[in-house]
Amino acid sequence: MIKANELRNMTQAEIVLKMSALKKELYQLRTEAESGRIEKPHRIRETRRDIARCETILREQKNAESRKA
């Protein structure tokens, strides 16, 4: 699980890279779940929430930039 404070300390590019890695991980977890060989099914929910956290922090940063301009 990624903490929001950790994400806020990252640049937008780093967050986008992290988010793409999480999406790949989510795909792998879903395929494992389909085949019935997933060991930790709770990781699917955690990964989805981590992706949502990344998107939220990116939106916060973009809104902060637009307010400054």
C-alpha positions, -999 to 999 in steps of 0.1 A, spaced: 0 0 0 13 34 -10 8 63 14 -6 95 1 23 115 17 48 94 -3 30 102 -35 29 139 -27 67 139 -24 70 124 -60 70 144 -92 41 140 -117 63 118 -140 72 95 -111 36 91 -102 26 83 -138 53 56 -139 42 42 -106 6 42 -118 15 23 -150 34 -3 -130 4 -7 -107 -19 -12 -137 3 -39 -151 3 -55 -116 -35 -53 -115 -37 -70 -149 -14 -99 -137 -35 -103 -105 -67 -104 -124 -54 -131 -148 -41 -151 -118 -76 -148 -102 -92 -160 -134 -71 -190 -136 -77 -197 -99 -41 -196 -87 -40 -163 -69 -24 -166 -34 -34 -132 -20 -67 -120 -34 -67 -89 -13 -39 -75 -34 -64 -68 -62 -83 -44 -39 -51 -28 -26 -38 -23 -61 -70 -7 -73 -69 17 -44 -33 25 -50 -41 34 -86 -70 56 -73 -46 73 -48 -22 81 -77 -50 96 -98 -62 117 -69 -27 131 -61 -21 139 -98 -55 157 -99 -45 177 -68 -12 187 -83 -28 198 -116 -54 218 -97 -27 235 -76 -8 244 -108 -39 259 -124 -46 280 -93 -10 294 -93 -12 304 -130 
